[in-house]
Amino acid sequence: MKPPSWKVSKGAVIAFTEIGITLAAVTPKIRKRFDIRWGSIGVLVTLIDPDFVGRMLLKRGDMIVQINQKPVWQPQQIRDAYDAAKKDGRKQLLMLVERVNGYEFMMLPVK
């Protein structure tokens, strides 16, 4: 049986204006458009606000695979983790990001 992350068929996009990124669920159409390899699971960074480029570690085309060591495949999962961290007074979330050259852990600031 396929995991839920492989069954994404409906597009979902969230703009994080607080931190200057736009995220999208990886549907078959998005996978083809961004040339994402089969088997990559996560949430795609589609846009970085020009005002945040110098301060943002993420790049367009990065895939956020995990937040706080939990798999993510819908932008809303990241939004929910972000909102919970903000409510709890935490300053950062741990992300596992897949890039062309491999995986990397980085911190997502909570403002």
ABEGO torsion letter per residue (X at the ends): XBBAAAABABBBBBBBAAAGBBBBBBBAAAAAAAGBBBGBBEBBBABBBAAAAAABABBBGBBBABBGGBBBABAAAAAAAAAAAAAAGBABBBBBBBBAAEBBBBBBBBX
